[in-house]
Amino acid sequence: MSDDKPLKLRARDPADMDVVAALLQDALVPLGDMKYLAKEKRFVLVANRFRWHGDPAEDPRPAAPEPQPEGEDAAFADEAGTAPPFERVNSGLCFDKVARVRYRGLAPGSKDEILSLLTITAQPDAITLIFAGEAAVRLEVEAIRCHLEDIGHPWPTRWRPQHDWEPAVAEKASENERS
């Protein structure tokens, strides 16, 4: 487990939101932990954030654990001294000055649904949280006022999110370098 300090950031413009989006890529967000507080003009959520460190295309660690021999329990494999190489942490995300919230592809009443956050896009007057399965939440804002803060301590995990496009991105980058 890492001894890094908890993350605590503010975002005030679209460029700042690009940083927040990168940090929250592949976060798991329970729909029941997402709420619009209209009287306060605030939208809040709690995300189970994967702690990305560096470029995933250059990360030599496997995206998933090696298959265990039949009958071997994962708990016994951990006792062999190989600590899980990745971490997740709960993070609170708060947007202030939110005038209106629109939902697409999800039902806010489905409290048991867990969404996978792909990215966040930002314009001076709107922020869109884009989730897997073509779901999205659009926040119409008076100004970008975002706060991201880790809640609690990170915990170890063996699972790193995998993207089908990662090799294509690396290949495209190397093609651009050759040009």
Secondary structure, DSSP 8 states (H G I E B T S, - for coil): -------EEEE-SHHHHHHHHHHHTT-EEEGGGEEEEGGGTEEEEEEEEE---S-GGG--S-SS-----TT--HHHHHHTT---SEEEEEEEEEEEEEEEEEEESS-TT-TT-EEEEEEEEEETTEEEEEEGGGEEEEEEEEEEEEEEEEEEEEEEES-----TTHHHHHHHHHHHHH-
